[in-house]
Structure formats: C-alpha cells, structure tokens
Amino acid sequence: MANQAAASSLDPKVKDALDHVRTAAQELHGAMSDAAAKRAGATKADLEAFAQKAKAVTESAKASISSQNDAAKKHLTDAVTKLEATQKQIAEGLKSSGQKFQTSVAKAVADARASVQKISEAVAAKRSAASAKK
C-alpha cells in the first residue's frame, strides 16, 4: 500500500491537491474493498494500515477545503464527514472480532466509497466553475 501511495504522489495526472485527495481516497477504498473481499476477509493488520491512510486522506481533504469554491467546499466537507465515519468504523473493527469485525469492515468500505463519490463531486464542481470562467 505504501508503494501505491508513493506512485500516486508521482502520478503526472494528479493536477492539484483536490485531485491528489481523490486519488488517495480511491486507493484507500480499493485497498479496503480488496481486503474485505479476500476469502478470510480483512485482518486487523489491514485495518491498522487503513486507519493510517484514512487519517492522512482526511487531513489532506480538510487542508484542501479552504482553497475551493463554495460548491466544491460543500462536497469536500461531506467527504470529510464520510472519511471520519470510515475512521470510526475502522476503530470499532479494531476493538471487535468475528461478525462484528466484518460488519465494521463492510461499513468502513461503504463510508470510504461514499467519500470517494463526494470528492469526485467536488472535483466536478471545481472543474465546472473553472470552465464557466473561461
């Protein structure tokens, strides 16, 4: 996962901080989905790694809010809320086992997916505002 994060930070397609946040959130969601889909499911070690990544993505999203237009700010604020919910579900999963653990993982994946959607909406709002200025 660390290699994926390093690769995304060097990706020439990442244009600005908001695009970087979206890429990082997509990587988080993908890794969580992959881990949850494994035959044995996600492990506590997986969740510990996801907790760190979710925190980093949340902090990046928060840092990007102030530099966005109003529409993008709203979507990004919603994304931060979903990322914080992801962190909460991960924390719950780390404290549990069995079915409760798997339920926390599933909820965390759903919240991560919702955050990606909100960040994508923020990117779209930003691009729409930029093209309207032209």
C-alpha positions in Angstrom: 0.0 0.0 0.0 2.9 2.4 0.7 4.2 1.8 -2.8 0.7 2.7 -4.2 0.7 5.9 -2.2 4.2 6.8 -3.4 3.3 6.0 -7.0 0.2 8.2 -6.8 2.1 11.2 -5.5 4.3 11.0 -8.5 1.4 10.5 -11.0 1.6 13.2 -13.6 -2.2 13.0 -14.0 -2.6 14.4 -10.5 -3.1 18.1 -11.2 -3.7 19.7 -7.8 -4.4 19.0 -4.2 -8.0 18.1 -4.8 -7.1 15.6 -7.5 -4.5 14.2 -5.1 -7.1 13.8 -2.3 -9.4 12.0 -4.8 -6.6 9.6 -5.9 -5.7 8.8 -2.3 -9.3 8.2 -1.3 -9.8 5.9 -4.4 -6.7 4.0 -3.4 -8.0 3.7 0.2 -11.3 2.4 -1.0 -9.8 0.0 -3.4 -7.4 -1.5 -0.8 -10.2 -1.8 1.7 -12.5 -3.5 -0.8 -9.8 -5.9 -1.9 -9.1 -6.8 1.7 -12.7 -7.3 2.6 -13.2 -9.5 -0.5 -10.5 -11.9 0.5 -11.6 -15.4 1.5 -10.7 -14.8 5.1 -11.7 -11.1 5.0 -9.8 -8.2 6.2 -7.3 -8.6 9.0 -6.6 -6.4 12.0 -3.2 -5.6 10.4 -5.2 -4.4 7.3 -7.3 -2.2 9.4 -4.3 -0.7 11.2 -2.9 0.3 7.8 -6.3 1.6 6.6 -6.6 3.7 9.8 -3.3 5.5 9.0 -4.3 6.0 5.3 -7.8 7.2 6.2 -6.4 9.7 8.7 -3.9 11.0 6.1 -6.6 11.3 3.4 -8.9 13.1 5.9 -6.2 15.6 6.8 -5.5 16.3 3.2 -9.1 16.8 2.4 -9.5 19.2 5.4 -6.4 21.1 4.2 -7.9 21.5 0.7 -11.3 22.8 1.8 -10.3 26.5 2.2 -8.9 26.8 -1.3 -12.1 25.5 -3.0 -15.1 27.3 -4.4 -18.4 27.1 -2.4 -19.8 24.1 -4.3 -16.6 22.2 -4.0 -16.3 23.1 -0.3 -19.7 21.6 0.4 -18.8 18.3 -1.3 -15.4 18.2 0.3 -16.9 18.8 3.7 -19.3 16.0 3.1 -16.4 13.8 2.1 -14.5 14.6 5.3 -17.6 13.6 7.3 -17.6 10.2 5.4 -13.8 9.8 5.9 -14.3 10.5 9.6 -17.0 7.8 9.7 -14.6 5.5 7.9 -12.0 6.1 10.7 -14.7 5.4 13.3 -15.7 2.1 11.7 -12.1 1.1 11.4 -11.5 1.9 15.1 -14.6 -0.1 16.0 -13.4 -3.0 13.9 -10.0 -3.0 15.7 -11.8 -3.4 19.0 -14.0 -6.3 17.9 -13.9 -9.8 16.4 -16.0 -12.2 14.4 -19.1 -10.9 12.7 -18.9 -7.5 14.4 -15.4 -7.1 13.0 -16.6 -8.0 9.5 -19.6 -5.6 9.9 -17.3 -2.8 10.8 -15.1 -3.5 7.8 -18.2 -3.5 5.5 -19.4 -0.2 6.9 -15.9 1.3 6.6 -15.8 0.2 3.0 -19.2 1.8 2.3 -18.1 5.1 4.0 -14.9 5.1 2.1 -16.8 4.7 -1.2 -19.1 7.5 -0.2 -16.2 9.7 0.5 -14.7 9.0 -3.0 -18.1 9.9 -4.5 -18.2 13.2 -2.6 -14.6 14.1 -3.5 -15.4 13.3 -7.2 -18.4 15.7 -6.9 -16.0 18.3 -5.5 -13.6 17.8 -8.4 -16.5 18.1 -10.9 -17.8 21.3 -9.1 -14.3 22.8 -9.3 -13.9 22.0 -13.0 -17.4 23.3 -13.8 -16.6 26.6 -12.0 -13.3 26.8 -13.9 -14.8 26.2 -17.3 -17.6 28.8 -16.5 -14.9 31.4 -16.0 -13.4 30.8 -19.5 
